[in-house]
Amino acid sequence: MKLKIGTRRSKLALWQSNLVAKKLNALDVQTELVEIESFGDKEQDLPLHKLGDKGVFTKALDDALLDGKIDLAVHSLKDVPTIFEDGLQLNAVLERANPIDVLVEPLNYEKGNASRTIATGSIRRSAFWKNKYPEDEVVDLRGNVPTRLNKVDTLGWDGAIFAHAGLERLGLGERISKELPWMISAPSQGAIGIVSKEDFKYSEIVSVLNDDNTRICVDIERAFLRTLDAGCSSPVGALAEVKGDTLFFKGAVLSVDGKQRVDIQEEIELRNANETLGAEFAKKVINEGAADLLNGN
């Protein structure tokens, strides 16, 4: 048996796909990486939110799965739409890395004015930053991790926001200037998902890689996002964490300008936790006005 693993071409995507390959190799499964360029990787000139939420980083790999060109697709799960293409499934989710966001300041940075210029391509990160630091300017940032780091160091900004997990996976953890625990992560941030066809005959083998605690957490986070009818470019944060026998959830929906927000915090016994909780939590914030914020009202 030899499985073809579809992957984007970025250093981070290749690192994640190689990790999956190594784990499958340890199960005596042979693998081959197939690099595929996504629409989101081709279109580097537009802000992410203008590309839409319909799988800009995943559609090309979905098509390759459905066409039988690859057997598996490996993704940063936060990029994967909460509703799959017909015939596809989330086969497994690896144990999540640190899900929080971090600030990266330029090399040899010297603080100047009271107000700062912070870069991010994420509507969510921008909204959270503006909510906490309304006096700062937030500018758009696109590109893979090395490209974005180079821009931070050369364009005169005061910093940019990155995912802790992405920097750590690329051996760039030393670039982290500050952790931002107050910025609620994107649903599924830090988790690697493996997608396959629903009728994939080796699903049981691949599912061995699934981490149960991570899976229940990301299922709840994704259900929260899905019930809000929001996407990965929406100003929505959601993070579920298992601590002992308890699952803790925190979520927030913000206006794009960061001036308004609706928050929720819940905890439940792990044995009672399931995906439907995400929908229940979303309905609670909708009742408090979250839908109006997402619709720009």
Backbone as a ProteinNet text record, in pm:
[ID]
protein_1_A
[PRIMARY]
MKLKIGTRRSKLALWQSNLVAKKLNALDVQTELVEIESFGDKEQDLPLHKLGDKGVFTKALDDALLDGKIDLAVHSLKDVPTIFEDGLQLNAVLERANPIDVLVEPLNYEKGNASRTIATGSIRRSAFWKNKYPEDEVVDLRGNVPTRLNKVDTLGWDGAIFAHAGLERLGLGERISKELPWMISAPSQGAIGIVSKEDFKYSEIVSVLNDDNTRICVDIERAFLRTLDAGCSSPVGALAEVKGDTLFFKGAVLSVDGKQRVDIQEEIELRNANETLGAEFAKKVINEGAADLLNGN
[TERTIARY]
83.9	0	87.5	56.8	126.3	23	18.9	-80.5	-19.5	-91.2	-48.4	-108.8	-20.7	-62.9	-53.7	-167.7	-169.3	-133.2	-54.3	-9	10.6	-11.9	30.7	183.4	237.7	381.5	459.3	390.1	460.8	544	643.7	730	648.8	551.2	470.5	383.9	321.2	237.4	320.1	439.1	525.3	571.1	599.2	638	524	402.8	287.1	261.1	273	248.9	357.2	480.7	588.4	568.7	512.7	482.9	380.5	274.5	173	235.3	320.7	385.7	469.3	544.4	627.7	542.5	429.9	342.3	280.5	247.6	194.2	303.6	423.9	536.6	560.7	540.4	558.8	453.8	344.1	239.7	259.3	379.4	413.2	332.3	296.3	226.1	323.8	343.7	429.3	354	426.9	362.2	441.2	371.9	431.7	364.5	443.5	386.1	360.8	243	206.3	178.3	262.7	247.4	145.2	52.6	-56.3	-67.7	-72.7	-85.3	-231.6	-262.5	-399.8	-428.3	-556.8	-597.7	-544.7	-552.3	-505.3	-356.9	-279.6	-135	-103.1	-187	-165.7	-197.5	-304.8	-352.5	-292.4	-176.7	-107	-130.5	-198.4	-213.2	-337.7	-436.7	-560.9	-560.1	-623.8	-640.6	-718.7	-688.6	-751.8	-904.2	-959.7	-1104.7	-1174.9	-1100.7	-1160.6	-1159	-1087.8	-1086	-1205.6	-1275.9	-1392.3	-1354.9	-1456.9	-1437.6	-1457.4	-1465.9	-1499.3	-1374.7	-1293.8	-1181.3	-1071.8	-1031.9	-930.3	-796.7	-770.4	-647	-668.7	-793.8	-822	-890	-953.3	-1034.7	-954.2	-832.9	-752.7	-722.3	-698.9	-672.7	-800.3	-913.2	-1042.3	-1066.4	-1042.1	-1063.8	-973.5	-848.3	-755.1	-799.8	-857.5	-912.1	-1027.2	-1119.9	-1238.9	-1205	-1097.5	-1053.6	-965.7	-932.6	-849.9	-701.9	-658.6	-516.8	-434.7	-500.4	-436.6	-531.4	-475.8	-556.3	-594.1	-505.4	-524.9	-484.1	-544	-501.4	-473.4	-359.9	-320.4	-333.3	-402.1	-428.9	-404.6	-372.3	-397	-548.4	-601.4	-746	-823.2	-762.1	-833.4	-865.3	-793.7	-819.6	-930.8	-975.7	-1071.3	-1214.2	-1295.9	-1435.9	-1507.1	-1604.9	-1675.2	-1776.3	-1805.3	-1890.9	-1806.9	-1794.5	-1708.1	-1777.6	-1694.9	-1746	-1813.4	-1919	-1985.6	-1885.5	-1887.7	-1799.1	-1668.3	-1644.5	-1521.3	-1550.3	-1447.8	-1462.6	-1332.2	-1344.7	-1227.7	-1191.1	-1086.1	-1049.3	-981.7	-895.8	-823.9	-773.3	-753.5	-694.5	-580.7	-462.5	-347.6	-356.3	-279.8	-275.4	-237.8	-314.1	-294.9	-168.9	-102.2	8.1	-49.5	37.9	-6.4	-94.2	-220.4	-312.7	-310.2	-234	-248.5	-178.9	-216.6	-152.8	-37.7	57.7	174.3	207.9	278.3	328.4	475.8	511.2	651.3	692.7	790.8	843.3	962.4	996.5	1111	1241.4	1336.3	1468.6	1525.6	1594.7	1653.9	1547.5	1431	1318.3	1340.8	1311.7	1314.6	1178.8	1110.3	975.5	980.9	888.3	884.3	764.4	669.2	550.6	458.5	366.1	271.3	183	138.3	57.3	148.9	101	183.4	115.3	194.9	141.8	164.4	54.7	58.7	2.3	67.4	27.3	-35.9	-141.6	-203.7	-296.8	-306.4	-400.7	-532.3	-547.4	-664.1	-762.9	-888.6	-994.1	-1012.6	-1004.8	-1020.2	-911.4	-786.4	-676.4	-684.6	-719.4	-733.3	-840.5	-955.2	-1065	-1026.9	-963.1	-921.2	-818.7	-725.6	-622.1	-684.9	-774.5	-840	-926.6	-984	-1064.7	-980	-859.4	-772.2	-687	-647.1	-558.6	-617.6	-725.5	-793.7	-709	-603.9	-521.1	-420.6	-401.7	-303.6	-362	-274.6	-314.1	-285.7	-380.4	-361.7	-358.1	-252	-235	-236	-262.3	-276.7	-140.7	-139.2	-16	-50.3	12.8	-8.5	126.5	119.6	240.5	261.5	354.7	388.3	467	499.3	562.4	694.6	789.6	915.4	894.1	802.6	774.5	721	629.2	571.2	675.8	762.9	868.9	961.3	994.1	1079.7	1013.8	882.6	810.7	813.1	797.1	802.8	936.9	1043.7	1178.3	1218	1144.9	1191.5	1095.3	969.9	872.3	839.8	912	897.4	777.8	714.4	602.9	653.9	560.7	595.9	580.8	518.3	504.1	397.6	387.6	283.9	239.7	119.9	61.8	73.3	121.4	141.1	78.7	65.3	24.8	148.9	140.8	251.3	292.3	192.6	220.7	302	267.1	337	483.8	511.1	650.3	728.5	669.7	738.4	768.4	672.2	691	804.2	828.1	934.6	1065.7	1070.7	1193.5	1220.1	1112.5	1126.5	1069.1	1062.7	1006.2	1078.3	1205.9	1282	1232.7	1154.6	1102	979.6	926.5	808.8	848.3	786.7	814.8	721.7	593.4	494.3	385.4	339.1	221.2	97	-10.9	-133.1	-249.7	-247.7	-352.8	-490.8	-499.6	-627.9	-694.8	-620	-673.8	-722.7	-853.6	-906.6	-876	-820.1	-770.7	-880.7	-839.1	-931.8	-974	-1098.2	-1139.3	-1040.7	-994.8	-902.8	-758.5	-725.5	-587.7	-491.4	-380.6	-279.8	-301.8	-416.1	-448.3	-424.2	-374.4	-352.4	-461.5	-533.5	-641.6	-604.2	-653.3	-631.9	-767.4	-783.3	-909.9	-897.2	-1003.7	-1005.6	-1146.3	-1163	-1296.7	-1371.4	-1503.6	-1584.4	-1571.6	-1551.4	-1541.2	-1396.2	-1303.9	-1161.9	-1141	-1085.5	-1080.6	-977.4	-888.1	-788.6	-817.4	-943.2	-979.7	-945.8	-966.3	-940.1	-792.8	-705.2	-561.9	-526	-574.7	-543.7	-602.3	-719.7	-785.1	-706.6	-608.6	-521.4	-445.7	-424.9	-351.3	-437.3	-566.2	-657.7	-632.3	-625.3	-613.4	-752.9	-805.3	-945.1	-977	-890.4	-918.5	-915.2	-816.7	-809.9	-933	-974.3	-1087.7	-1216.6	-1245.1	-1368.1	-1362	-1243.8	-1229.1	-1251.8	-1185.9	-1200.2	-1339.2	-1401	-1538.1	-1632.7	-1614.8	-1698.3	-1671.1	-1543.8	-1507.7	-1564.1	-1553.1	-1601.1	-1754.4	-1820.7	-1966.7	-2011.2	-1935.7	-1962.2	-1955.7	-1849.5	-1830.6	-1938.7	-1967.9	-2067.1	-2206.5	-2243.9	-2376.7	-2390.3	-2280	-2280.2	-2287.4	-2277.7	-2274	-2158.3	-2045.5	-1925.8	-1817	-1708.7	-1599.9	-1467.3	-1358.6	-1227.2	-1178.4	-1244.2	-1204.1	-1299.9	-1380.6	-1473.9	-1409.8	-1456.8	-1402.4	-1460	-1427.2	-1478.4	-1361.5	-1357.2	-1259.5	-1330.6	-1270.1	-1328.9	-1218.4	-1213.8	-1111.1	-1169	-1162	-1200.3	-1073.4	-1062.1	-944.2	-987.7	-921.1	-947.3	-843.6	-892	-804.6	-861	-790.5	-840.6	-968	-1073.6	-1201.2	-1299.6	-1247.9	-1335.2	-1295.3	-1395.1	-1371.4	-1410.6	-1316.8	-1340	-1352.2	-1451.7	-1472.9	-1481.5	-1414.9	-1433.1	-1444.9	-1534	-1555.7	-1591.8	-1576.3	-1611.7	-1643.1	-1738.6	-1770.3	-1755.8	-1679.7	-1652.4	-1702	-1722.4	-1740.8	-1604.1	-1602.4	-1475.7	-1385.6	-1445.2	-1364.3	-1323.2	-1367.6	-1328	-1400.1	-1492.2	-1556.5	-1663.2	-1717.4	-1821.6	-1783.6	-1826.2	-1797.9	-1899.8	-1921.3	-2004.7	-1918	-1909.8	-1823.5	-1905	-1845	-1905.4	-1795.1	-1819.6	-1729.7	-1815.3	-1776.2	-1851.5	-1753.6	-1799.1	-1723	-1820.6	-1776.6	-1863.4	-1778.4	-1836.2	-1763.2	-1728	-1603.7	-1554.9	-1642.3	-1691	-1771.1	-1903.5	-1944	-2067.8	-2043.3	-1918.6	-1884.3	-1904.5	-1964.7	-1980.2	-1995	-1993.3	-1993.1	-2112	-2226.9	-2347.5	-2333.2	-2238	-2216.4	-2179.8	-2102.9	-2062.7	-2182.1	-2282.8	-2404.8	-2480.2	-2486.8	-2555	-2488.5	-2354.5	-2281.6	-2303	-2306.4	-2328.3	-2466.1	-2565.9	-2701.4	-2710	-2631.5	-2630.4	-2576.3	-2465	-2409.9	-2496.2	-2563.3	-2657.4	-2769.8	-2817.4	-2923.6	-2877.2	-2744.7	-2689.6	-2642	-2674.5	-2644.2	-2527.2	-2471.2	-2353.2	-2380.3	-2499.8	-2531.8	-2531	-2576.8	-2576.7	-2433.9	-2342.1	-2202.6	-2143.7	-2174.2	-2121	-2179.9	-2302.5	-2368.5	-2339.3	-2256.2	-2217.9	-2322.4	-2418.1	-2523.7	-2486.9
-120	0	125.1	218.5	346.3	456.2	548.9	655.4	785.8	850.6	980.6	1089.9	1172.6	1278.2	1412.7	1479.6	1611.5	1718.9	1816.3	1922.9	2051.4	2163.6	2291	2296.3	2397.2	2401.6	2485	2549.7	2633.5	2546.9	2608.6	2535.7	2476.1	2552.1	2503.9	2386.1	2397.7	2288.3	2161.7	2176.9	2061.7	2000.7	2083.8	2032.3	1947.9	1999.3	1928.6	1798	1801.5	1681.1	1576.9	1621.5	1527.3	1463.8	1539.2	1483	1370.9	1395	1291.5	1170.9	1196.2	1086.9	1000.7	1065.6	991.6	906.8	961.6	886	766.4	783.4	671.1	568.6	618.2	526.7	438.9	496.9	420.4	310.7	322.8	219.8	125.6	129.6	46.8	82.1	210.6	259.2	344.4	310.4	390	513.8	623.9	749.5	820.9	908.8	996.5	1131.7	1237.9	1371.9	1424.6	1484.5	1545.5	1693.1	1780.6	1923.6	1983.6	2062	2122.2	2269.4	2357.5	2500.5	2537.6	2604	2644.1	2782.2	2813.4	2945.9	3055.6	3032.1	3131.7	3158.5	3055.9	3074	3149.7	3130.8	3200.8	3349.1	3380.4	3518.5	3584.7	3646.8	3707.1	3857.4	3915.8	4061.2	4110	4021	4061	4024.6	4106	4066.7	3935.9	3856.8	3725.1	3733.3	3831.6	3836.3	3864.2	3919.1	3946.1	3822.9	3718	3594.5	3505.9	3537.1	3458	3346.3	3271.2	3165	3026.1	3014.9	2887.1	2803.9	2782.2	2691.2	2743.2	2868.7	2925	2851.9	2789.6	2713.7	2563	2520.5	2376.5	2322.4	2408.3	2361.3	2278.7	2321.7	2247.8	2107	2092.4	1960.1	1877.8	1943.8	1873.6	1813.4	1893.4	1846.5	1727.7	1734.7	1624.6	1496.5	1511.3	1394.9	1332.9	1416.5	1367.4	1307.2	1358.6	1306.5	1182.7	1143.6	1026.2	1047.2	1174.8	1203.2	1189.3	1206	1186.1	1105.7	1046.3	967.2	1046.4	1137.7	1217.5	1360.8	1454.2	1593.6	1638.4	1702	1748.7	1900.8	1950.9	2094.3	2146.5	2275.9	2347.4	2351.4	2288.9	2268.5	2399.8	2507	2634.8	2686.8	2636.6	2679.6	2599	2492.3	2400.4	2447.1	2468	2507.9	2409.4	2459.2	2373.7	2281.4	2306.4	2215.6	2158.1	2025.9	1961.6	1946.6	1937.6	1900.6	1763.7	1742.1	1611.9	1501.5	1396.8	1284	1289.3	1398.9	1412.2	1410.8	1374.8	1367.6	1408.2	1448.8	1472.1	1338.3	1277.3	1141.5	1137.4	1235	1235.9	1376.2	1403.6	1528.9	1494.2	1543.4	1516.1	1597.1	1556.6	1631.4	1776.2	1867.3	2008.7	2065.1	2154.3	2230.6	2352.2	2435.8	2555.6	2639.9	2666	2732.7	2884.9	2946.1	3090.8	3171.4	3299	3394.8	3462.9	3512.2	3578.6	3703.1	3795.2	3914.6	3894.4	3926.6	3925	4068.7	4117.7	4251.5	4243.3	4353.7	4350.7	4321.4	4262.9	4245.6	4383.4	4394.6	4521.7	4630.8	4589	4681.6	4779.1	4907.6	5010.6	5079.4	5073.7	5130.9	5280.6	5328.7	5470.3	5539.4	5575.8	5649.4	5562	5628	5555	5464.5	5514.6	5432.3	5351	5234.4	5142.9	5106.3	5048.5	4990.2	4840.4	4765.3	4619.6	4556.5	4451.8	4388.8	4251.7	4225	4092.9	4082.8	3964	3940.6	3885.1	3873.3	3809.4	3913.4	3905	3992.7	3970.3	3844.6	3812.5	3879.3	3859.8	3918.7	4071.1	4128.7	4273.3	4324.3	4256.3	4300.2	4291.3	4180.8	4167	4274.9	4302.3	4402.4	4541.4	4575.8	4706.5	4719.8	4607.9	4609.6	4644.3	4590.7	4612.4	4738.9	4768	4883.1	4970.5	5042.1	5120	5231.8	5272.3	5381.5	5334.8	5203.7	5150.6	5140.9	5144.5	5121.1	4974.7	4910.4	4771.9	4769.2	4708.8	4703	4557.4	4537.8	4403.1	4338	4206.4	4128.7	3994.4	3961.3	3834.7	3765.8	3637.1	3562.1	3446.2	3357.2	3247.6	3300.4	3214.8	3260.2	3331.9	3276.3	3348.6	3483.5	3490.4	3616.6	3720.6	3677.9	3772.3	3819.9	3729.9	3770.3	3872.9	3853.2	3948.2	4085.3	4088	4215.5	4285.9	4207.2	4265.2	4333.8	4272.3	4323.2	4439.6	4460.7	4558	4673.5	4663.8	4764.3	4869	4867.5	4974	4962	4846.5	4825.8	4802.1	4804.1	4775.5	4626.9	4551.4	4408.6	4348.7	4218.5	4145.7	4027.2	3979.6	3871	3740	3637.5	3504.6	3400.8	3278.5	3165.6	3105.9	3084.4	3022.7	2890.8	2808.5	2674.4	2679.7	2771.8	2780.4	2816.4	2912.2	2951.7	2837.8	2771.7	2661.4	2547.7	2515.2	2404.1	2430.6	2557.6	2592.2	2625.4	2600.4	2627.7	2776.2	2856.2	3001.4	3055.6	2971.3	3012.1	3129.3	3146.8	3257	3393.5	3394.9	3522	3570.6	3488.9	3529.2	3635.9	3752.6	3862.1	3858.9	3834.1	3829	3728.9	3653.3	3571.4	3657.4	3625.9	3706.1	3618.9	3576.7	3486.5	3549.6	3682.7	3752.8	3750.9	3714.6	3707.9	3565.2	3544.5	3408.4	3353.1	3234.9	3173.8	3150.3	3134	3091	2947.5	2911.6	2771.8	2677.4	2577.3	2472.9	2518.8	2639.6	2686.2	2594.2	2561.4	2474.1	2327	2292.3	2152	2117.8	1998.7	1948.3	1846.9	1869.3	1779.9	1698.3	1575.2	1486.6	1457.7	1496.2	1480.8	1368.5	1291.8	1183.8	1173.7	1085.8	1053.8	978	988.4	917.2	765.9	720.1	576	527.8	605.7	569.9	438.3	340.4	205.7	189.8	288.4	279.5	379.4	422.5	521.6	475.1	347.5	297.1	308	285.7	298.1	442.8	535.7	677.3	728.9	679.1	726.9	693.5	605	574.9	700.9	792.7	915.8	1018.8	991.8	1087.2	1100.1	1224.2	1251.1	1286.6	1203.8	1216.7	1351.1	1398.3	1525.4	1642.1	1641.4	1747.6	1742.6	1622.4	1608.6	1664.5	1634.8	1686.4	1838.3	1891.5	2037.7	2106.7	2057.7	2124.7	2102.9	1988.3	1965.9	2069.4	2098.7	2198.8	2338.3	2372.2	2503.3	2522.2	2418.8	2427.8	2434	2364.7	2372.5	2512.3	2574.1	2711.7	2804.7	2792.5	2876.1	2848.8	2721.6	2682.3	2734.1	2724.7	2769	2920.4	2990.8	3136.2	3173.9	3072.4	3095.9	3188.9	3164.2	3244.6	3156.7	3219.2	3145.1	3180.2	3127.7	3146.1	3290.5	3375.4	3515.8	3606.5	3547.6	3625.5	3661.6	3771.3	3811.3	3726.1	3597.1	3500.6	3423.6	3417.2	3335	3225.4	3107.6	2996.4	2900.5	2867	2775.8	2685.8	2556.1	2456.5	2386.1	2363.3	2297.1	2195.6	2081.5	1977.8	1989.5	2002.4	2006	1907.8	1796.1	1692	1631.6	1632.4	1576.3	1683.1	1803.5	1915.2	1975.3	2011.3	2085.2	2230.6	2321.2	2464.3	2525.8	2611.1	2675.8	2826.3	2898.7	3043.3	3085.2	3178.3	3224.7	3371.7	3434.7	3575.6	3606.5	3694.9	3749.3	3900.3	3960.2	4103	4170.9	4301.6	4380.6	4393.6	4417.3	4424.8	4534.6	4644.4	4754.2	4731.3	4619.8	4585.9	4661.2	4748.4	4832.4	4758.8	4652.1	4576.2	4428.3	4359.8	4216.7	4147.8	4021.1	3934.9	3815.7	3788.7	3681.7	3570.7	3453.9	3341.4	3256.4	3208.4	3112.4	3003.5	2880.6	2766.3	2658.1	2574.6	2455.1	2340	2220.8	2104	1981.3	1882.6	1758.5	1695	1649.6	1595.6	1480.6	1398.2	1282.2	1323.9	1448.8	1498.4	1588.1	1602.7	1693.9	1626.8	1699.2	1651.3	1771.1	1742.5	1848.1	1942	1893	1976.2	2095	2087.9	2200.4	2326.8	2310.3	2426.6	2502.2	2428.1	2491.5	2560.7	2494.9	2554.6	2685.7	2685	2806	2917.5	2880.7	2981.2	3044.5	2962.6	3015.3	3113.6	3089.7	3181.8	3318.9	3321.3	3452	3517.9	3437.6	3494.5	3567.7	3509.1	3572.1	3701.8	3717.6	3839.4	3939.2	3912.2	4009.8	3978.2	3857.3	3823.5	3828.4	3784.8	3784.5	3926.3	4020.9	4160.6	4210.2	4169.9	4210.7	4152.1	4024.1	3959.4	4017.1	4066.2	4125.8	4273.6	4325.3	4465.3	4564	4514.3	4603.1	4661.1
0	0	0	-89.3	-94.2	-109.5	-14.9	-16	-66.1	-156.7	-207.6	-120	-62.8	28.9	-41.8	-58.2	-119.8	-19.6	-64.2	24	-55	9.9	-47.5	-47.9	-117.2	-139.7	-38.2	53.3	150.8	244.6	305.6	399.4	514.3	563.3	674.9	631.4	515	465.8	444.5	390	366.6	498.5	597.3	729.8	786.3	777.1	833.1	758.1	626.7	547.1	570.2	587.5	618.9	755.6	849.6	981.4	968.4	891	868.9	799.6	700.7	629	723.7	812	907.6	1000.8	1044.3	1133.7	1061.4	934.3	857.2	826.9	799.9	776.7	898.5	1017.5	1141.6	1155.6	1078.7	1077.3	958.6	898.6	782.1	658.7	647.3	528.7	447.4	322.8	235.5	189.6	168.1	130.6	22.1	-46.8	-148	-138.3	-129.2	-124	-264.4	-283.4	-410.9	-384.4	-438.1	-413.7	-509.5	-453	-530.6	-492.2	-590.8	-563.9	-545.8	-436	-408.4	-466.3	-479.9	-527.5	-435.3	-303.9	-208.5	-218.5	-258.2	-274.7	-403.5	-506.1	-633.2	-621	-547.9	-536.6	-412.4	-429	-316.2	-304.7	-405	-405.8	-332.9	-315.2	-250.1	-101.9	-15.8	124.7	133.6	235.1	247.8	249.1	319.3	332.8	200.1	102.1	-28.2	-118.4	-75.9	-153.4	-120.8	-11.8	27.7	122.5	165	263.8	205.1	74.8	11.9	-18.8	82.3	65.5	-24.6	-6.8	-96.3	-84.8	30.3	47.5	35.9	17.2	20.5	-104.7	-184.5	-297.1	-396.9	-428.2	-526.8	-476.8	-346.6	-290.8	-282.9	-253.9	-256.6	-394.7	-498.5	-635.2	-667.2	-619.8	-645.1	-574.4	-455	-384.4	-461.9	-502.3	-571.7	-707.8	-769.7	-899.4	-887.2	-762.2	-740.3	-764.5	-772	-795.8	-667.7	-554.1	-423.9	-335.8	-229.3	-135.4	-10.9	29.3	149.8	121.7	193.7	189.3	331.6	352	485.2	488.5	591	600.8	742.1	751.2	876.5	889.5	993.4	999.5	1002.2	1051.4	1055.8	915.7	812.4	674.8	608.1	671.9	610.2	638.4	534.3	556	647.6	723.5	820.1	753.1	626.6	548.6	435.8	431.6	333	198.2	94.4	-37.6	-26.2	-102.6	-101.9	-133.8	-51.2	-73.8	3.4	76.3	153.7	303.7	382.6	527.5	595.5	720.8	804.6	867.2	814.9	854.8	991.5	1018.7	1146.4	1176.4	1304.9	1351.3	1446.7	1417.9	1503.6	1632.7	1731.3	1857.1	1829.5	1887.5	1857.3	1922.4	1850.7	1906.4	1979.4	2034.1	2105	2012.3	2049.1	1956.9	1959.1	2047.9	2066.7	1957	1949.7	1860.4	1933.4	1855.3	1913.3	1831.8	1896.2	1828.9	1796.1	1672.7	1630.1	1599	1671.9	1646.7	1552.5	1483.4	1392.8	1467.7	1397.1	1455	1488.1	1599.9	1643.7	1661.6	1710.5	1724.9	1838.9	1811.5	1914.3	1914.3	2029	2038.7	2015.5	1932.9	1901.6	1962.4	1878.7	1923.7	2008.8	2076.9	2161.1	2076.8	1962.8	1874	1783.6	1746	1668.2	1537.3	1446.1	1323.4	1330.8	1331	1345.5	1219	1171	1045.4	1068.1	993.5	992.2	872.1	815.9	706.7	755.8	887.5	947.9	1000	954.5	1005.8	1156.2	1200	1342.2	1425.8	1386.2	1461.8	1463	1348.3	1339.1	1434.7	1437.8	1524.4	1671.4	1710.8	1850.9	1886.9	1794.8	1824.2	1838.3	1747.2	1753.5	1878.2	1922.9	2043.6	2165.2	2170.4	2286.5	2271.9	2148.3	2123.9	2012.7	2040.6	1935.6	1876.2	1945.9	1895.6	1790.2	1777.4	1682.4	1541.7	1442	1303.3	1269.3	1202.8	1159.6	1007.4	951.8	806.4	760.1	631.5	576.7	555.1	568.9	552.1	488.7	376.5	308.9	287.8	251.1	219.9	315.5	279.3	370.2	488.6	583	707.5	682.7	606.4	583.4	515.3	420	351.1	447.6	534.8	630.9	732.3	774.3	867.6	802.7	676.8	605.7	597.8	575	569.3	705.2	812.3	947	970	921.8	948.2	858.4	748.8	649.8	619.9	663.7	621.7	727.9	838.3	936.5	1028.7	1031.9	1123.1	1264.8	1360	1498.7	1531.6	1442.8	1465.8	1377.2	1383.4	1309.3	1393	1365.5	1444.4	1367.7	1435.9	1379.1	1471.9	1420.2	1503.7	1569.1	1697.6	1771.6	1706.2	1671.8	1618.7	1490.1	1400.3	1273.1	1289.7	1377.8	1401.6	1465.5	1563.1	1630.3	1532.5	1446.9	1353.5	1254.6	1224.9	1130.9	1201.9	1332.7	1407.1	1426.5	1426.9	1436.9	1567.8	1668.3	1796	1860.6	1826.1	1886.4	1837.9	1730	1678.4	1756.3	1844.1	1921.5	2023.3	2011.9	2105.1	2225.7	2199.3	2306.9	2269.3	2367.8	2347.3	2373.3	2304	2312.7	2360.1	2486.4	2535.4	2538	2533.5	2534	2396.2	2295.2	2159	2135	2135	2122.4	1983.5	1980.3	1857.7	1755.2	1630.5	1526.7	1556.2	1526.1	1543.4	1474.2	1548.6	1499.7	1485.2	1526.2	1510.5	1584.4	1518.8	1577.7	1550.7	1488	1461.2	1314.1	1289.4	1154.2	1122.9	1012.7	973	850.3	845.9	731.7	668.6	542.7	471.3	368.7	355	256.2	197.6	99.7	51.6	160.8	158.2	257.4	241.4	119.7	95.2	88	143.3	140.9	216	148.6	206.9	317.9	333.1	440.4	552.9	563.5	665.3	806.7	833.8	969.5	1005.5	909.2	936.1	965	881.5	900.2	1030.9	1069.3	1191.3	1317.5	1306.4	1420.7	1463.8	1370.8	1400.3	1474.1	1486.4	1548.5	1698.7	1746	1889.7	1942	2032.3	2073.4	2137.3	2227.9	2294.1	2196.3	2106.6	2006.7	1918	1880.3	1788	1847.9	1972.8	2031.2	2042.8	2072.1	2083.4	1949.6	1844.4	1714.4	1656.1	1684.6	1637.2	1697.4	1826.4	1893.7	1836.7	1818.6	1764.6	1623.6	1541	1403.2	1398.2	1488.7	1495.7	1538.8	1627.1	1670	1548.9	1469.8	1351.7	1247.1	1225.3	1124.7	1159.7	1286.1	1328.2	1317.3	1332.9	1314.3	1167.1	1079.6	935.8	901	968.1	947.8	886.7	845.3	783.8	846.5	787.1	847.7	838.1	756.9	749.7	826.9	914.9	996.6	1131	1194.4	1325.1	1437.6	1434.6	1532	1592.6	1723.7	1793.6	1869.8	1875.3	1950.7	1990.6	2117.4	2166.1	2274.6	2250.2	2350.5	2397	2525.5	2582.1	2686.7	2686.7	2785.9	2896.7	3018.5	3135.7	3236.9	3251	3338.8	3283.8	3364.5	3323.9	3277.8	3249.8	3214.1	3079.8	3000	2876.3	2898.2	2870.5	2884.5	2745.2	2727.1	2597.8	2616.7	2528.6	2523.4	2377.8	2352.3	2217	2217.3	2102.3	2088.7	1943.5	1924.8	1793	1804.3	1711.4	1716.2	1590.4	1599.3	1478.3	1412	1282.9	1209.6	1265.1	1310.6	1365.3	1509.5	1569.1	1705	1814.6	1778.7	1879.9	1960.3	1903.4	1973	1975.1	2077.7	2085.6	2176.1	2148.7	2231.5	2271.3	2400.4	2450.8	2515	2521.3	2590.7	2653.3	2774.5	2839.8	2902.4	2880.2	2930.3	2977.4	3068.4	3103.6	3125	3087.2	3091.9	3118.6	3182.7	3205	3071.3	3059.4	2933.3	2883.7	2975.1	2933.8	2869.9	2891.4	2832.3	2710.2	2672	2562.6	2427.5	2335.2	2198	2105.4	1976.1	1875.1	1885.6	1929.9	1934.7	2029.4	2122.3	2212.7	2136.2	2027.5	1949.4	1896.2	1850.2	1800.6	1914.6	2031.1	2145.5	2187.9	2191.1	2231.2	2128.8	2000.6	1895.7	1909	1939.3	1953.5	2069.7	2174.9	2288.4	2248.2	2170.5	2130.8	2023.3	1942.4	1843.9	1916.5	2025.4	2104.1	2169.5	2180.8	2240.8	2135.2	2008	1903.2	1813.4	1822.3	1743.1	1593.4	1551.5	1408.2	1351.4	1429.8	1383.7	1361.3	1449.8	1434.7	1306.6	1279.7	1160.7	1032.1	1043.3	926.1	910.8	1001	991.4	1039.7	1120.7	1171.1	1307.1
[MASK]
+++++++++++++++++++++++++++++++++++++++++++++++++++++++++++++++++++++++++++++++++++++++++++++++++++++++++++++++++++++++++++++++++++++++++++++++++++++++++++++++++++++++++++++++++++++++++++++++++++++++++++++++++++++++++++++++++++++++++++++++++++++++++++++++++++++++++++++++++++++++++++++++++++++++++

